[in-house]
Amino acid sequence: MRITFLAVALAAAIGAKADTFTGVITDTMCGTNHEVMKDHLPDQCIKMCTKGQASYALYDGSMVMKLSDQKTPAKFAARRVKITGTLDHKSKMIKVSSIEPVDGN
């Protein structure tokens, strides 16, 4: 029984297919609204917030999802990107495999 459970869990982990998410890099504190810091552009607000308690996140138009990679998103703050990774629906965190800008940035 225990071996069967481990085999099923391993197969599920290996079979986890990466998805593609498109949206704007933001932070978990401000999410979609960076108007609190009126004297700063959104990219500056995001970078300031992530120096504190907030984390980099992706807003896809309907949901803010925290990102496992907290270094790469810094260069894309407030920009539209395409992220390849897997979403943990319970924690709303994307395990990031790659981040690239969407054309037009």
BELQUIPE-V607724 format. One record per run of one state. SS is the DSSP state (H for helix, E for strand, C for the rest). FROM is the first residue (numbers start at 1). TO is the last residue. If there is no record, write none. Layout:
BEGIN
SS FROM TO
SS FROM TO
END
This chain:
BEGIN
C 1 1
H 2 14
C 15 18
E 19 27
C 28 41
H 42 50
C 51 55
E 56 59
C 60 63
E 64 67
C 68 71
H 72 76
E 77 77
C 78 79
E 80 88
C 89 92
E 93 101
C 102 105
END
